[in-house]
Amino acid sequence: MPELGRRTLLSAIGVGAATGAPAPARAAARTADGPRPGPDEARVRALLARMTPAEKLGQLQQLPWAFDLNPGSGSTRAVEDAARSGRLGSVLGVLGARAANALQRLAVEESRLGIPLLFGLDVIHGFWTTFPIPLAQAAAFDPEVARTDAEVSAREARSNGVHWTFAPMMDVTREPRWGRVAEGNGEDPFLTARYAAAKVTGYQGPGGPSRTTLAACAKHLVAYGGAEGGRDYNTVDVSESRLRNLYLPPFKAALDAGAATVMASFNTVSGVPGHANRHTLTDILKKEWGFGGVVVSDWSGVRELIPHGFAEDGADAARLALDAGVDVEMTSTDLGTHGRRLLREGRISRRRIDDAVSRVLRLKYTLGLFDDPYADEGAALTGPSAHTRRAARTAAARSMVLLKNDGGVLPLSRSLGSLALVGPFADSADLLGTWAVPAAAERFPASKILDAVRRAAPGTKVTYARGVAPEGGDPAGIAAAVAAARAADLTVVVVGEPAALSGEAAARADIGLPGAQEELISAIAATGRPFAVVLVNGRPLTLGPWLERAPAVLEAWHPGIEGGPAVADVLFGAVNPGGKLPMSFPRTVGQLPVHYNHESTGRPYAADNPFTSTYLDLPPTPRFPFGHGLSYTTFALGAPRLSRTRVSARALRRGDTVEVSVSVRNSGSRPGDEVVQLYVRDVAASVVRPVRALRGFRRVTLDAGAATTVRFPLAAADLGFWTNDPAGTFRVEEGTFKLYVGTSSTADAELTLDVT
């Protein structure tokens, strides 16, 4: 497969070059008839001219496979027949080079035109090597963690015949009840955009596609994370301003990084389902942003226009989705079933069909499938390597957040005489999290925390008692756990959520610890012996009264295949935790949504005034705020500085910047990491702006006593905003801006910038 340079790749799939500021409306649009021609455009057009209507519609069809079935099994006959007849463009869920090649031969060697198939798979946070869940990776406040995950995943998956991953998910959300928070990067669009770009680059490679890279998919366009009540697939009603300022920026960043494909969302946006939303899929994505890649539906998303109450039947659903901008239909078959009749009746146009087919063919050429459609079965990677395991372990430890550490309970001493590990996840391999590849989860389970602790402290007597199950209210085992705690110098309680309680179709109305786990912690606290709590979970949790009695709490998330060793690394101080929360932790579900970047009311919260925006029974602030995270050392920030205190709006629009700088010193006794964060508030604007918005972050590693200076540029993109104009209007307005620098979203070091 020939390697293409990055500019060639972007040209081939019709994506504009990356920019630091938002593009003005329609500025990214290409030619009147589609994307700027790439090196394979002549081949695309020549092939398109030879295709029948049925073959064209076939390229727009994606059908599902089964992980444990191979061609010839009989259970996949419909997929095989479609491949032979040229009525299939892509397949979801084929696993393994041999199975992929067998199916590919049917398309390449038996169909009339020999057009190769695209093989897609949900490679979300690992293929064989399962990295921490994406929400955990966001807690690292280091996009390189996501890029490394994607690079490793792409190499493993592509060697096994996969061409296309349905990731990254970049749905900004403020709703921890929604199970898919685990799959995204939290509540902030700036942080999510940085991670989206890094992961796209990791999957696709900075130099373009090769045999070791995948086509990335930016999903789900758009506002899926705003589902009412946190119930999956639910309604979203959102203003144009919020759509563009909160939900769309990560998608623009992903496209600027070269994302080859985009997936439509299940939800409605202001009454129009994502799969039939011409405003988002065509007006913004394809016209305003000039996206020339493929838009794929989500699983049966086209057919679901019928129960949405938006389409009358399958033919109507196919027409609406195609006209809105969907190019490929996943699993449901309405376009393939009704497309030729719709064409004859003039209800869909040949030009739109040709546009969609061209996008699919262009992607296949870009990935080199016409030149080399088969995977090298002899070179297929069959499992994690020592190198990829080290990368996963480093990522997991880097993603952990120290929520609390009263009295310096952590790190643990390796010379402890005795240590008790209790809780349902201390001796559990259920640490991979949602969306692990099933074959990987079966063949390569996570390393357990108990085993890793015993290896980390070979001279310590380590005892174990489960105490309670992950779910269910049986407290019978608590007595044994209490006995173990009484007999030990210190106890580590490992509690959390099973992986099955987060991810798609895993909304929870109660986001506390399941079953009797809180009862277990309270019983350990009642012993009066020192203890620490480790949380393994896929979402922010409501932490009960036990939190006040727990001296130390470490948020480990679902940490992946090397979760056990990574937890031990942090517990014993081999790694000093430096992660920060990418989502606020609520006090109770009754607060939801609770997030740092909310808008102000006319009566903002004041503790001494009941006639402000608050509750009678608790403050409106979260239990732990966005950006929070402690360390085993301490850091001191100097007074922040502005390169100038005044800049004109006109200069900013022309590309001028101002710089915020701040010194940071490790004032403690051991090396450690700190994440310096910059927040912006537009004091008065024509559209009410958030009380704070993250516009810069940098994770620094400093030895004890060492110092450095962190610098953040501020540009038009950081000080302006999108209005409610559906056509897309970005403004940088004159006025006063407050800038806050610190180590969480509650930072109180303040600067003032005047934009004139």
C-alpha positions in Angstrom: 0.0 0.0 0.0 1.6 3.3 -1.0 2.1 5.8 1.8 0.6 9.2 1.4 1.7 12.4 3.0 -0.6 14.2 5.5 -1.6 16.9 3.0 -2.3 14.2 0.4 -4.6 12.3 2.9 -6.5 15.5 3.8 -6.9 16.3 0.2 -8.0 12.8 -0.7 -10.8 12.8 1.9 -11.7 16.5 1.5 -10.7 17.8 5.0 -9.3 21.2 5.5 -5.9 21.9 7.1 -5.9 22.3 10.9 -6.2 25.8 12.3 -6.1 27.3 15.7 -9.2 29.4 15.4 -12.7 28.5 14.2 -13.2 28.8 10.5 -15.8 31.4 9.5 -19.1 30.2 8.1 -18.7 28.4 4.8 -15.0 29.3 4.5 -14.0 25.7 4.4 -16.3 24.8 1.6 -14.6 23.1 -1.4 -15.8 23.1 -5.0 -19.4 23.5 -5.9 -19.8 19.8 -6.8 -17.9 18.3 -3.8 -14.5 18.0 -2.2 -11.3 19.2 -3.9 -10.1 16.4 -6.2 -7.4 14.2 -4.8 -4.9 11.9 -6.5 -7.5 9.0 -6.9 -10.4 11.2 -8.1 -10.0 10.1 -11.7 -10.1 6.5 -10.6 -13.2 7.1 -8.5 -15.1 8.8 -11.4 -14.1 6.1 -13.8 -15.3 3.3 -11.5 -18.5 5.2 -10.7 -19.3 5.4 -14.4 -19.2 1.6 -14.7 -21.5 0.9 -11.8 -25.1 -0.1 -12.0 -27.7 1.5 -9.6 -27.7 -1.7 -7.6 -23.9 -1.7 -7.3 -23.9 1.9 -6.2 -26.5 1.3 -3.5 -24.5 -1.7 -2.4 -21.5 0.5 -1.6 -23.8 2.4 0.8 -24.7 -0.7 2.7 -22.9 -2.0 5.8 -24.0 -5.3 7.3 -23.1 -6.9 10.6 -21.0 -10.0 11.1 -20.5 -12.2 14.2 -17.2 -12.4 16.0 -17.2 -16.2 16.3 -18.4 -17.0 12.7 -16.4 -17.5 9.5 -17.4 -17.4 5.9 -19.1 -20.6 4.9 -20.7 -21.1 8.3 -24.2 -20.7 6.9 -25.2 -18.1 9.5 -23.6 -15.3 7.4 -25.0 -16.3 4.1 -26.7 -13.0 3.4 -23.5 -11.1 3.9 -21.6 -13.5 1.7 -24.2 -13.3 -1.1 -24.2 -9.5 -1.0 -20.4 -9.5 -1.2 -20.4 -11.8 -4.3 -23.0 -9.8 -6.1 -21.4 -6.4 -5.4 -24.3 -5.3 -3.2 -22.2 -4.6 -0.1 -19.7 -1.9 0.7 -18.6 -2.6 4.3 -19.0 -5.1 7.1 -19.1 -4.5 10.8 -17.6 -7.0 13.3 -15.3 -9.2 11.2 -12.4 -10.3 13.5 -9.2 -11.9 12.4 -7.1 -11.7 9.2 -8.2 -15.1 8.0 -11.9 -14.4 8.3 -11.5 -10.9 6.8 -9.6 -12.3 3.8 -12.1 -15.1 3.1 -14.9 -12.6 2.9 -12.8 -10.1 1.0 -12.1 -12.7 -1.7 -15.8 -13.0 -2.4 -16.0 -9.3 -3.1 -12.8 -8.9 -5.0 -12.6 -12.1 -6.9 -16.3 -13.0 -7.5 -18.2 -9.7 -7.9 -18.5 -8.1 -11.3 -16.3 -5.0 -10.5 -14.1 -6.5 -7.7 -14.6 -3.5 -5.4 -13.0 -4.4 -2.0 -15.0 -4.3 1.3 -14.3 -2.0 4.2 -14.1 -3.9 7.6 -15.1 -1.8 10.6 -15.0 -2.6 14.3 -15.6 -0.8 17.6 -11.9 -0.4 18.6 -12.7 2.1 21.4 -9.8 1.8 23.9 -7.8 -1.1 22.7 -7.8 -4.1 20.4 -5.7 -6.9 22.1 -4.2 -4.4 24.5 -7.0 -2.8 26.5 -6.1 0.7 27.7 -8.1 2.6 30.4 -11.5 3.7 29.3 -11.6 7.1 27.5 -13.0 8.9 30.5 -10.0 7.8 32.5 -7.7 8.8 29.8 -9.2 12.3 29.9 -8.3 12.4 33.6 -4.6 12.4 32.6 -5.1 15.8 31.1 -2.5 14.6 28.6 -3.8 13.9 25.0 -0.6 11.9 24.3 -2.3 9.1 26.4 -5.1 8.9 23.9 -2.7 9.1 20.9 -0.7 6.2 22.3 -3.8 4.1 22.8 -4.9 4.8 19.3 -1.5 4.0 17.8 -1.3 0.6 19.6 -4.9 -0.2 18.8 -4.5 0.7 15.1 -1.4 -1.5 14.7 -3.1 -4.5 16.4 -6.4 -4.1 14.6 -5.1 -3.4 11.1 -2.9 -6.5 11.2 -6.0 -8.5 11.9 -7.9 -7.2 8.9 -9.7 -4.2 10.4 -9.7 -1.0 8.3 -12.1 1.3 10.1 -12.7 2.0 13.8 -15.9 3.6 15.1 -14.0 5.9 17.4 -13.2 8.3 18.9 -16.5 9.3 20.7 -16.4 13.0 21.4 -19.8 13.6 22.9 -19.4 16.3 25.6 -21.7 15.4 28.4 -22.8 16.8 31.8 -24.8 13.7 32.6 -23.1 10.9 34.7 -26.3 8.8 34.7 -25.6 8.3 31.0 -23.6 5.1 30.6 -21.6 6.3 27.7 -19.8 8.9 29.7 -17.2 6.1 30.0 -16.6 6.2 26.3 -16.0 10.0 26.1 -13.8 12.6 27.7 -16.2 14.4 30.1 -17.9 17.7 30.4 -15.6 20.2 28.7 -15.4 20.9 25.0 -11.9 22.2 25.0 -10.4 19.2 26.7 -12.5 16.9 24.6 -11.4 18.6 21.4 -7.7 18.1 22.3 -8.3 14.5 23.0 -10.4 14.0 19.8 -7.6 15.4 17.6 -4.9 13.3 19.4 -6.9 10.1 19.0 -7.6 10.7 15.3 -3.9 11.3 14.7 -3.1 8.1 16.6 -5.5 5.9 14.7 -4.7 7.3 11.2 -1.1 8.2 11.6 0.5 11.7 11.1 1.8 10.6 7.7 -1.4 9.2 6.3 -2.8 5.7 6.0 -0.6 2.6 5.9 -0.9 -1.1 6.7 -0.7 -0.2 10.4 -3.4 2.5 10.6 -7.2 2.8 10.7 -9.7 5.2 9.4 -11.1 7.1 12.4 -14.7 8.0 12.9 -15.8 11.1 14.8 -19.0 10.2 16.7 -21.8 10.9 17.4 -22.9 14.0 15.4 -24.3 15.6 17.5 -25.3 16.4 21.1 -25.8 12.7 22.0 -24.3 13.5 25.4 -27.2 15.9 26.2 -29.8 13.1 26.5 -32.6 14.1 28.9 -32.4 12.3 32.2 -29.2 10.5 31.1 -31.3 7.8 29.4 -29.5 6.5 26.3 -30.9 7.5 22.9 -33.1 10.2 24.6 -34.3 13.6 23.4 -31.9 16.6 23.2 -33.3 20.1 22.8 -30.5 22.6 22.3 -30.0 26.1 21.1 -27.8 26.9 18.1 -25.4 28.7 20.3 -25.0 25.8 22.7 -24.8 23.4 19.8 -21.8 25.3 18.4 -20.1 26.3 21.6 -20.5 23.1 23.6 -21.1 20.1 21.3 -19.6 20.8 18.0 -16.0 22.0 18.8 -14.6 18.5 19.3 -15.9 17.4 15.9 -14.3 20.4 14.2 -11.0 19.5 15.9 -11.3 15.9 14.8 -11.9 17.0 11.2 -9.0 19.4 11.3 -6.9 16.4 12.5 -8.0 14.5 9.3 -10.8 12.3 10.6 -11.9 10.2 7.6 -15.5 9.5 8.7 -18.3 10.8 10.9 -21.1 8.9 12.6 -24.6 10.3 13.0 -26.2 10.3 16.4 -29.3 8.4 17.7 -30.9 11.4 19.4 -33.0 14.2 18.1 -31.6 17.7 18.0 -34.4 20.2 18.6 -37.0 17.8 17.3 -35.1 16.4 14.3 -33.4 13.0 14.6 -29.6 13.1 14.0 -29.9 10.7 11.1 -32.3 13.0 9.2 -30.8 16.3 10.4 -29.7 18.2 7.2 -28.7 21.2 9.3 -26.0 19.3 11.2 -25.0 16.6 8.6 -25.0 18.8 5.4 -25.3 22.5 6.2 -22.6 22.5 8.9 -20.6 19.3 8.3 -20.4 19.0 4.5 -20.9 22.6 3.4 -19.7 24.9 6.1 -16.8 22.7 7.2 -16.2 21.2 3.7 -16.1 17.6 4.9 -15.5 15.2 2.0 -15.4 12.0 3.9 -18.0 9.4 4.7 -21.0 9.8 7.1 -22.1 6.5 8.5 -25.3 5.8 10.4 -25.2 4.3 13.8 -26.6 0.7 14.2 -30.1 0.7 12.6 -30.2 4.5 12.9 -31.9 4.9 9.6 -34.7 2.5 10.4 -35.2 4.1 13.8 -36.5 7.3 12.1 -39.8 5.3 12.0 -40.3 4.9 15.8 -39.0 8.4 16.2 -42.2 9.5 14.5 -40.2 11.2 11.7 -40.5 8.7 8.8 -43.6 6.9 7.7 -41.9 3.7 6.5 -38.6 2.3 5.4 -38.6 4.0 2.0 -39.3 7.4 3.7 -36.6 6.7 6.2 -34.1 6.0 3.5 -35.0 9.1 1.6 -34.8 11.4 4.6 -31.4 10.0 5.8 -29.8 10.2 2.4 -31.0 13.7 1.7 -29.9 14.8 5.2 -26.3 13.6 4.5 -26.0 10.0 5.6 -23.8 8.1 3.1 -23.7 4.6 4.6 -26.5 2.7 6.3 -25.3 0.4 9.1 -27.3 -2.9 9.7 -30.7 -1.8 8.5 -31.3 -2.1 4.8 -33.9 0.5 3.9 -31.8 2.3 1.2 -30.7 -0.9 -0.4 -34.3 -2.2 -0.3 -36.1 0.9 -1.6 -33.3 2.9 -3.3 -34.0 1.9 -6.9 -37.7 2.6 -6.6 -36.9 5.9 -5.0 -34.6 6.8 -7.9 -37.2 5.8 -10.5 -39.8 7.9 -8.7 -37.5 10.9 -8.4 -37.7 10.9 -4.6 -33.9 10.7 -4.3 -31.4 12.0 -6.9 -28.7 10.2 -8.8 -26.4 13.0 -8.1 -26.7 12.5 -4.3 -26.3 8.7 -4.7 -23.1 9.3 -6.8 -21.8 11.8 -4.2 -22.3 9.2 -1.4 -20.7 6.4 -3.4 -17.8 8.6 -4.4 -17.1 9.3 -0.7 -17.0 5.5 0.0 -14.8 4.7 -3.0 -12.5 7.6 -2.1 -12.0 6.2 1.4 -11.2 2.8 0.0 -8.6 4.2 -2.4 -7.1 6.3 0.4 -6.7 3.2 2.6 -5.0 1.4 -0.3 -7.6 -1.3 -0.5 -7.8 -1.4 -4.3 -4.0 -2.0 -4.5 -3.8 -4.4 -1.6 -7.2 -5.6 -0.3 -5.9 -8.5 1.9 -4.4 -8.7 5.3 -1.1 -10.5 5.7 -2.2 -13.5 7.8 1.4 -14.3 8.7 1.9 -10.9 10.2 -1.3 -10.7 12.2 -0.6 -9.7 15.8 -2.1 -12.3 18.1 -1.9 -10.5 21.5 -0.4 -7.8 23.6 3.4 -7.4 23.7 5.6 -6.4 26.6 5.9 -3.0 25.1 2.1 -2.5 24.7 1.5 -3.7 28.2 4.0 -1.2 29.5 2.2 1.5 27.6 -1.2 0.5 29.0 0.2 0.4 32.5 1.7 3.9 32.2 -1.6 5.2 30.8 -3.6 3.7 33.6 -1.4 5.1 36.3 -1.2 8.5 34.6 -5.1 8.6 34.5 -5.7 8.0 38.2 -6.9 10.8 40.4 -6.2 11.2 44.1 -9.5 12.6 45.4 -8.5 12.7 49.1 -5.4 12.0 51.3 -5.9 13.2 54.8 -2.9 12.6 57.0 -0.8 11.3 54.2 -2.2 7.7 54.4 -0.9 7.2 50.8 1.5 6.3 49.5 1.8 2.9 51.3 5.1 1.8 52.7 6.6 -1.3 51.2 7.8 -2.2 54.7 4.3 -2.6 56.2 4.1 -5.6 58.4 0.6 -6.5 57.2 -1.9 -5.2 54.7 -5.6 -6.2 54.2 -7.2 -5.9 50.8 -11.0 -6.1 50.9 -13.8 -5.4 48.5 -15.4 -7.0 45.4 -12.8 -5.7 43.0 -9.6 -6.4 44.9 -9.3 -9.9 43.4 -11.3 -9.2 40.3 -10.3 -9.1 36.6 -13.4 -6.9 35.8 -11.2 -3.9 35.3 -11.2 -3.6 31.5 -14.3 -1.4 31.3 -17.0 -1.1 28.6 -16.3 -1.7 24.9 -13.4 -4.1 25.4 -13.1 -6.2 22.3 -14.9 -9.5 23.3 -12.1 -11.8 22.1 -9.5 -9.7 23.9 -11.5 -9.7 27.2 -11.7 -13.5 27.0 -8.1 -14.2 26.1 -6.3 -11.3 27.9 -8.2 -10.4 31.1 -7.0 -7.6 33.3 -4.2 -8.2 35.9 -5.7 -8.2 39.4 -5.0 -5.6 42.0 -4.4 -8.3 44.8 -1.8 -10.1 42.7 0.0 -6.8 41.9 0.0 -5.6 45.5 1.6 -8.9 46.6 4.3 -8.5 44.0 4.9 -4.9 44.9 5.3 -5.7 48.7 6.8 -9.2 48.9 7.8 -8.7 52.5 4.3 -7.7 53.7 1.7 -10.1 54.9 -1.2 -9.5 52.5 -4.6 -10.9 53.4 -7.8 -10.8 51.4 -11.5 -10.9 52.1 -14.1 -10.1 49.5 -16.7 -8.7 51.9 -19.5 -8.2 49.5 -20.4 -8.9 45.9 -20.2 -6.2 43.2 -24.0 -6.1 43.2 -26.7 -7.4 45.6 -27.3 -6.6 49.2 -25.9 -9.6 51.0 -23.7 -8.4 53.9 -22.7 -11.9 55.0 -19.0 -11.5 54.1 -18.5 -8.1 55.8 -17.6 -9.7 59.1 -14.6 -11.5 57.5 -13.5 -8.3 55.9 -13.7 -6.5 59.3 -11.6 -9.2 60.9 -9.0 -8.9 58.2 -8.9 -5.1 58.7 -8.6 -5.4 62.5 -5.6 -7.8 62.1 -3.8 -5.6 59.6 -1.7 -2.5 59.9 -3.7 -0.9 57.1 -6.6 -1.8 54.8 -7.2 -1.0 51.2 -10.9 -1.2 50.2 -11.4 -1.7 46.5 -15.0 -1.0 45.4 -16.8 0.3 42.3 -19.0 -0.6 39.3 -18.9 -3.8 37.2 -18.0 -2.9 33.6 -21.5 -3.9 32.5 -23.0 -1.0 34.5 -21.4 1.6 32.1 -21.3 2.0 28.4 -24.1 1.9 25.8 -27.6 1.1 27.2 -26.3 1.3 30.7 -28.0 4.4 32.2 -28.3 4.4 36.0 -30.8 6.4 38.0 -28.8 5.8 41.2 -25.1 6.4 40.6 -23.9 5.4 44.0 -21.8 2.3 44.8 -24.0 -0.7 43.9 -25.2 -3.3 46.4 -23.8 -3.4 49.9 -20.4 -1.8 49.1 -21.0 1.4 51.1 -22.0 -0.8 54.1 -18.6 -2.5 53.7 -16.7 0.7 53.7 -18.6 2.0 56.8 -17.8 -1.2 58.6 -14.1 -0.9 57.8 -14.2 2.7 59.0 -15.8 1.7 62.2 -12.7 -0.4 63.1 -10.8 2.8 63.7 -7.9 1.3 61.8 -6.3 3.3 58.9 -7.6 2.6 55.5 -7.7 3.8 51.9 -10.4 3.4 49.3 -9.8 2.6 45.6 -12.6 3.3 43.2 -12.9 1.4 39.9 -15.8 2.7 37.9 -16.9 4.0 34.5 -18.6 7.3 35.5 -18.6 9.9 38.3 -20.3 8.5 41.4 -22.2 9.9 44.3 -20.1 9.1 47.3 -22.1 8.5 50.5 -21.5 9.4 54.1 -18.5 7.0 54.2 -16.5 9.6 52.3 -16.1 11.8 55.4 -14.6 8.9 57.3 -12.3 7.7 54.6 -8.8 9.2 55.0 -7.7 8.5 51.4 -9.6 7.9 48.2 -8.0 7.0 44.8 -10.1 7.2 41.6 -8.7 4.4 39.4 -11.6 4.2 36.9 -11.7 1.1 34.8 -8.0 1.0 34.2 -7.6 -1.7 31.5 -5.4 -4.8 31.0 -2.6 -3.6 33.3 -5.0 -2.1 35.9 -3.7 -4.2 38.8 0.0 -3.2 38.4 -1.0 0.4 37.7 -3.0 0.6 40.9 -0.2 -0.9 42.9 2.3 1.6 41.3 0.2 4.5 42.6 -0.6 3.0 46.0 3.0 2.4 46.8 4.3 5.6 45.3 6.2 4.2 42.3 3.9 6.6 40.4 2.9 9.9 42.0 -0.8 10.5 41.0 -1.3 13.6 38.9 -4.6 13.1 37.2 -7.5 15.6 37.4 -11.3 15.0 37.1 -12.7 15.5 33.6 -16.2 15.5 35.0 -17.6 17.0 38.2 -18.6 14.5 40.9 -22.1 15.4 42.2 -23.2 15.3 45.8 -26.5 13.5 44.9 -28.3 12.8 41.6 -30.8 15.5 42.6 -28.2 18.1 41.6 -27.8 16.9 38.1 -26.7 18.3 35.9 -23.9 19.9 37.9 -20.9 21.1 35.9 -18.3 23.8 36.3 -19.0 25.6 33.0 -22.6 26.6 33.7 -24.1 29.9 32.9 -24.8 32.5 35.5 -28.3 33.4 36.5 -29.6 36.9 37.5 -29.4 35.6 41.1 -26.1 33.6 41.3 -25.6 31.4 44.3 -24.7 33.2 47.6 -24.5 31.0 50.7 -26.0 33.8 52.9 -28.9 34.6 50.6 -31.8 32.0 50.1 -33.2 34.0 47.2 -30.4 32.8 44.9 -30.0 29.8 42.6 -29.5 27.0 45.2 -31.2 24.1 47.0 -32.7 24.2 50.5 -30.9 21.0 51.5 -27.4 21.3 50.0 -25.2 23.7 48.2 -25.3 23.7 44.3 -21.6 22.9 44.1 -20.3 19.4 43.3 -18.7 17.1 45.7 -15.5 17.2 43.7 -15.1 19.8 40.9 -13.9 19.5 37.4 -10.1 19.7 37.3 -9.7 18.5 40.9 -6.9 16.1 41.8 -4.2 15.8 44.5 -0.6 14.6 44.7 1.8 13.0 47.2 3.8 16.2 46.9 2.8 19.9 47.0 3.0 22.6 44.4 3.1 26.4 44.6 1.9 28.7 41.8 3.3 32.2 41.5 1.2 35.2 40.5 0.0 34.8 36.9 1.0 37.5 34.4 -0.5 38.9 31.2 1.8 39.9 28.3 -0.5 42.9 28.0 -3.8 43.9 29.7 -5.5 45.4 26.6 -5.9 44.1 23.0 -8.3 45.2 20.3 -11.0 42.8 19.0 -9.9 43.7 15.5 -6.3 42.6 16.2 -7.6 39.3 17.6 -9.7 38.7 14.5 -6.6 39.2 12.5 -4.8 36.5 14.4 -3.1 38.4 17.2 -2.7 36.8 20.6 -2.0 37.6 24.3 -0.1 35.4 26.6 -0.8 34.3 30.2 2.2 32.9 32.1 2.6 31.5 35.5 5.5 29.9 37.5 4.9 26.6 39.2 7.2 25.0 41.8 7.3 21.6 43.4 7.3 22.7 47.0 7.2 19.2 48.4 9.7 16.4 49.0 9.2 14.1 46.1 8.9 14.3 42.3 5.4 14.8 41.0 3.0 16.1 38.3 0.8 19.1 38.4 -1.8 20.2 35.8 -1.8 24.0 35.5 -5.2 25.2 34.1 -6.4 28.5 32.6 -10.1 29.5 32.6 -11.7 32.4 30.9 -14.9 34.4 31.7 -16.5 36.9 29.3 -18.0 39.3 31.9 -20.8 40.6 29.6 -21.6 39.4 26.1 -24.5 39.5 23.7 -25.1 35.8 24.5 -24.7 34.8 28.2 -21.4 32.9 28.5 -20.2 30.3 31.0 -19.0 31.5 34.4 -15.7 29.8 33.4 -14.4 28.0 30.4 -11.2 26.0 30.2 -8.9 27.5 27.5 -5.6 26.0 28.4 -4.0 23.2 30.4 -0.5 21.8 30.7 0.7 18.8 32.8 4.3 19.3 34.1 6.6 16.9 35.9 8.9 18.5 38.4 11.5 17.1 40.8 11.3 18.3 44.5 12.2 21.9 44.6 12.2 22.4 40.8 10.2 25.1 39.0 9.1 26.0 35.5 7.0 28.6 33.8 3.9 27.6 32.0 2.6 29.8 29.1 -0.8 29.9 27.5 -1.6 31.9 24.3 -5.1 33.4 24.1 -6.5 33.9 20.6 -9.8 34.8 19.1 -11.0 31.2 19.4 -10.5 31.5 23.2 -12.3 34.8 23.7 -15.1 34.6 21.1 -18.2 32.6 20.8 -20.9 31.3 18.3 -24.2 33.1 18.3 -27.7 31.6 17.7 -27.4 32.3 13.9 -28.2 29.0 12.2 -25.8 30.0 9.4 -22.9 30.2 11.9 -21.7 33.5 13.2 -18.6 33.7 15.4 -18.0 36.9 17.4 -15.2 38.4 19.3 -16.8 41.2 21.2 -15.3 44.2 23.1 -15.5 44.0 26.8 -13.8 42.8 30.0 -12.6 39.2 30.5 -11.6 37.6 33.7 -8.8 35.0 33.5 -8.3 32.4 36.3 -5.2 30.3 36.7 -4.8 27.4 39.1 -5.0 23.7 39.5 -8.7 23.1 39.3 -11.9 24.8 38.0 -12.1 26.6 41.4 -8.8 28.5 40.7 -8.8 31.9 42.3 -5.7 33.6 40.9 -7.3 36.3 38.7 -6.3 38.6 35.9 -8.3 41.1 33.9 -8.0 41.5 30.1 -9.8 44.3 28.3 -10.8 43.7 24.7 -11.3 47.1 23.0 
